[in-house]
Amino acid sequence: MFFAGGFNILFSLTFVLVFSIIILNIFRGISQWNKNNHSPRLTVDATVVSKRQNTSHHHHKNHMSHSTTYHVTFQVESGDRMELHVSGMEYGMMVEGDYGKLTFQGTRFLEFKRI
Protein backbone atom coordinates (compact mmCIF):
# COMPACT_ATOMS: atom_id res chain seq x y z
CA MET A 1 0.00 0.00 0.00
CA PHE A 2 2.76 2.45 0.89
CA PHE A 3 4.45 2.03 -2.49
CA ALA A 4 1.23 2.81 -4.37
CA GLY A 5 0.63 5.95 -2.28
CA GLY A 6 4.28 7.01 -2.57
CA PHE A 7 4.18 6.54 -6.32
CA ASN A 8 1.04 8.69 -6.61
CA ILE A 9 2.66 11.46 -4.59
CA LEU A 10 5.89 11.27 -6.61
CA PHE A 11 3.94 11.24 -9.89
CA SER A 12 1.87 14.24 -8.78
CA LEU A 13 4.95 16.21 -7.72
CA THR A 14 6.69 15.42 -11.03
CA PHE A 15 3.61 16.50 -12.98
CA VAL A 16 3.37 19.78 -11.04
CA LEU A 17 7.10 20.44 -11.56
CA VAL A 18 6.97 19.82 -15.32
CA PHE A 19 3.78 21.86 -15.68
CA SER A 20 5.35 24.72 -13.67
CA ILE A 21 8.45 24.73 -15.89
CA ILE A 22 6.29 24.88 -19.03
CA ILE A 23 4.21 27.78 -17.62
CA LEU A 24 7.40 29.61 -16.54
CA ASN A 25 8.91 29.27 -20.04
CA ILE A 26 5.71 30.56 -21.64
CA PHE A 27 5.68 33.52 -19.24
CA ARG A 28 9.35 34.30 -19.94
CA GLY A 29 8.76 34.14 -23.71
CA ILE A 30 5.79 36.50 -23.54
CA SER A 31 7.72 38.82 -21.23
CA GLN A 32 10.70 38.97 -23.64
CA TRP A 33 8.38 39.53 -26.62
CA ASN A 34 6.69 42.40 -24.77
CA LYS A 35 10.03 43.90 -23.71
CA ASN A 36 11.27 43.78 -27.32
CA ASN A 37 8.09 45.47 -28.56
CA HIS A 38 8.61 48.34 -26.09
CA SER A 39 12.33 48.72 -26.87
CA PRO A 40 13.49 51.34 -29.38
CA ARG A 41 14.59 50.26 -32.85
CA LEU A 42 18.31 50.97 -33.03
CA THR A 43 20.64 51.05 -36.02
CA VAL A 44 24.35 50.90 -35.19
CA ASP A 45 27.63 50.20 -36.95
CA ALA A 46 28.61 46.60 -36.26
CA THR A 47 30.94 43.81 -37.32
CA VAL A 48 30.03 40.13 -37.59
CA VAL A 49 32.48 38.42 -35.21
CA SER A 50 31.10 34.87 -35.08
CA LYS A 51 28.32 32.62 -36.25
CA ARG A 52 26.90 29.43 -34.78
CA GLN A 53 24.10 27.03 -35.54
CA ASN A 54 22.39 24.43 -33.42
CA THR A 55 20.67 21.45 -35.02
CA SER A 56 18.15 19.45 -33.00
CA HIS A 57 17.07 15.96 -33.98
CA HIS A 58 13.52 14.89 -33.18
CA HIS A 59 12.56 11.23 -33.27
CA HIS A 60 8.92 10.42 -33.88
CA LYS A 61 7.25 7.04 -34.20
CA ASN A 62 8.09 6.36 -37.85
CA HIS A 63 10.28 9.27 -38.87
CA MET A 64 12.94 11.71 -37.75
CA SER A 65 12.96 15.46 -38.23
CA HIS A 66 15.55 18.17 -37.74
CA SER A 67 15.37 21.83 -36.81
CA THR A 68 18.23 24.31 -36.93
CA THR A 69 18.56 27.64 -35.15
CA TYR A 70 21.04 30.28 -36.27
CA HIS A 71 22.82 32.90 -34.16
CA VAL A 72 25.25 35.66 -35.12
CA THR A 73 27.44 37.63 -32.72
CA PHE A 74 27.90 41.29 -33.61
CA GLN A 75 30.43 43.70 -32.14
CA VAL A 76 29.45 47.37 -32.03
CA GLU A 77 31.80 50.37 -32.02
CA SER A 78 31.89 50.54 -28.19
CA GLY A 79 33.34 47.00 -28.15
CA ASP A 80 30.16 45.46 -26.75
CA ARG A 81 29.01 42.21 -28.30
CA MET A 82 25.52 40.85 -28.77
CA GLU A 83 24.35 37.50 -30.06
CA LEU A 84 21.09 37.60 -31.99
CA HIS A 85 18.89 34.87 -33.45
CA VAL A 86 18.68 35.21 -37.24
CA SER A 87 16.94 33.35 -40.06
CA GLY A 88 18.77 30.74 -42.08
CA MET A 89 18.78 33.03 -45.11
CA GLU A 90 20.33 35.92 -43.16
CA TYR A 91 22.84 33.53 -41.60
CA GLY A 92 23.93 32.30 -45.00
CA MET A 93 24.42 35.83 -46.31
CA MET A 94 26.77 36.88 -43.48
CA VAL A 95 30.47 36.16 -43.21
CA GLU A 96 32.67 36.72 -40.19
CA GLY A 97 34.35 40.09 -40.63
CA ASP A 98 31.41 41.69 -42.48
CA TYR A 99 30.93 45.33 -41.46
CA GLY A 100 27.68 47.21 -41.79
CA LYS A 101 24.58 48.68 -40.20
CA LEU A 102 22.81 46.43 -37.69
CA THR A 103 19.19 47.18 -36.88
CA PHE A 104 17.68 45.50 -33.82
CA GLN A 105 14.92 45.98 -31.27
CA GLY A 106 15.76 44.66 -27.81
CA THR A 107 16.97 41.11 -28.47
CA ARG A 108 15.17 40.91 -31.82
CA PHE A 109 17.32 41.01 -34.99
CA LEU A 110 15.72 43.12 -37.72
CA GLU A 111 18.33 43.72 -40.44
CA PHE A 112 22.01 43.83 -41.30
CA LYS A 113 23.18 45.87 -44.30
CA ARG A 114 26.78 45.51 -45.39
CA ILE A 115 28.71 48.73 -46.11
SULFEN-V166466 format. One record per residue. N is the residue number from 1. OMEGA is omega in whole degrees, 0 to 359 (NA if undefined). BURIAL is 1 if it has 16 or more other C-alpha atoms within 10 Angstrom, else 0. D_FIRST is the distance of its C-alpha to the first C-alpha in whole Angstrom. Layout:
n=N omega=OMEGA burial=BURIAL d_first=D_FIRST
n=N omega=OMEGA burial=BURIAL d_first=D_FIRST
//
This chain:
n=1 omega=182 burial=0 d_first=0
n=2 omega=182 burial=0 d_first=4
n=3 omega=179 burial=0 d_first=5
n=4 omega=179 burial=0 d_first=5
n=5 omega=178 burial=0 d_first=6
n=6 omega=178 burial=0 d_first=9
n=7 omega=180 burial=0 d_first=10
n=8 omega=179 burial=0 d_first=11
n=9 omega=180 burial=0 d_first=13
n=10 omega=179 burial=0 d_first=14
n=11 omega=180 burial=0 d_first=15
n=12 omega=179 burial=0 d_first=17
n=13 omega=178 burial=0 d_first=19
n=14 omega=179 burial=0 d_first=20
n=15 omega=180 burial=0 d_first=21
n=16 omega=179 burial=0 d_first=23
n=17 omega=180 burial=0 d_first=25
n=18 omega=179 burial=0 d_first=26
n=19 omega=179 burial=0 d_first=27
n=20 omega=179 burial=0 d_first=29
n=21 omega=179 burial=0 d_first=31
n=22 omega=180 burial=0 d_first=32
n=23 omega=179 burial=0 d_first=33
n=24 omega=179 burial=0 d_first=35
n=25 omega=176 burial=0 d_first=37
n=26 omega=179 burial=0 d_first=38
n=27 omega=180 burial=0 d_first=39
n=28 omega=178 burial=0 d_first=41
n=29 omega=178 burial=0 d_first=42
n=30 omega=179 burial=0 d_first=44
n=31 omega=179 burial=0 d_first=45
n=32 omega=178 burial=0 d_first=47
n=33 omega=180 burial=0 d_first=48
n=34 omega=179 burial=0 d_first=50
n=35 omega=178 burial=0 d_first=51
n=36 omega=181 burial=1 d_first=53
n=37 omega=181 burial=0 d_first=54
n=38 omega=177 burial=0 d_first=56
n=39 omega=177 burial=0 d_first=57
n=40 omega=172 burial=0 d_first=61
n=41 omega=182 burial=0 d_first=62
n=42 omega=173 burial=0 d_first=63
n=43 omega=184 burial=0 d_first=66
n=44 omega=172 burial=0 d_first=66
n=45 omega=183 burial=1 d_first=68
n=46 omega=177 burial=1 d_first=66
n=47 omega=174 burial=1 d_first=65
n=48 omega=182 burial=1 d_first=63
n=49 omega=175 burial=1 d_first=61
n=50 omega=179 burial=0 d_first=58
n=51 omega=174 burial=1 d_first=56
n=52 omega=176 burial=0 d_first=53
n=53 omega=180 burial=0 d_first=51
n=54 omega=180 burial=0 d_first=47
n=55 omega=178 burial=0 d_first=46
n=56 omega=178 burial=0 d_first=42
n=57 omega=181 burial=0 d_first=41
n=58 omega=179 burial=0 d_first=39
n=59 omega=176 burial=0 d_first=37
n=60 omega=185 burial=0 d_first=37
n=61 omega=186 burial=0 d_first=36
n=62 omega=180 burial=0 d_first=39
n=63 omega=180 burial=0 d_first=41
n=64 omega=177 burial=0 d_first=42
n=65 omega=182 burial=0 d_first=43
n=66 omega=171 burial=0 d_first=45
n=67 omega=183 burial=0 d_first=45
n=68 omega=173 burial=0 d_first=48
n=69 omega=184 burial=0 d_first=48
n=70 omega=179 burial=1 d_first=52
n=71 omega=177 burial=1 d_first=53
n=72 omega=176 burial=1 d_first=56
n=73 omega=179 burial=1 d_first=57
n=74 omega=173 burial=1 d_first=60
n=75 omega=180 burial=1 d_first=62
n=76 omega=186 burial=1 d_first=64
n=77 omega=181 burial=0 d_first=68
n=78 omega=183 burial=0 d_first=66
n=79 omega=178 burial=0 d_first=64
n=80 omega=178 burial=0 d_first=61
n=81 omega=175 burial=0 d_first=59
n=82 omega=177 burial=0 d_first=56
n=83 omega=182 burial=1 d_first=54
n=84 omega=175 burial=1 d_first=54
n=85 omega=180 burial=1 d_first=52
n=86 omega=177 burial=1 d_first=55
n=87 omega=178 burial=0 d_first=55
n=88 omega=180 burial=0 d_first=55
n=89 omega=178 burial=0 d_first=59
n=90 omega=180 burial=0 d_first=60
n=91 omega=181 burial=1 d_first=58
n=92 omega=182 burial=0 d_first=60
n=93 omega=183 burial=0 d_first=63
n=94 omega=177 burial=1 d_first=63
n=95 omega=177 burial=0 d_first=64
n=96 omega=183 burial=0 d_first=63
n=97 omega=177 burial=0 d_first=67
n=98 omega=178 burial=1 d_first=67
n=99 omega=180 burial=1 d_first=69
n=100 omega=181 burial=1 d_first=69
n=101 omega=178 burial=1 d_first=68
n=102 omega=175 burial=1 d_first=64
n=103 omega=181 burial=1 d_first=63
n=104 omega=179 burial=1 d_first=59
n=105 omega=186 burial=1 d_first=58
n=106 omega=177 burial=1 d_first=55
n=107 omega=184 burial=1 d_first=53
n=108 omega=175 burial=1 d_first=54
n=109 omega=177 burial=1 d_first=57
n=110 omega=185 burial=0 d_first=59
n=111 omega=171 burial=0 d_first=62
n=112 omega=179 burial=1 d_first=64
n=113 omega=178 burial=0 d_first=68
n=114 omega=177 burial=0 d_first=70
n=115 omega=NA burial=0 d_first=73
//
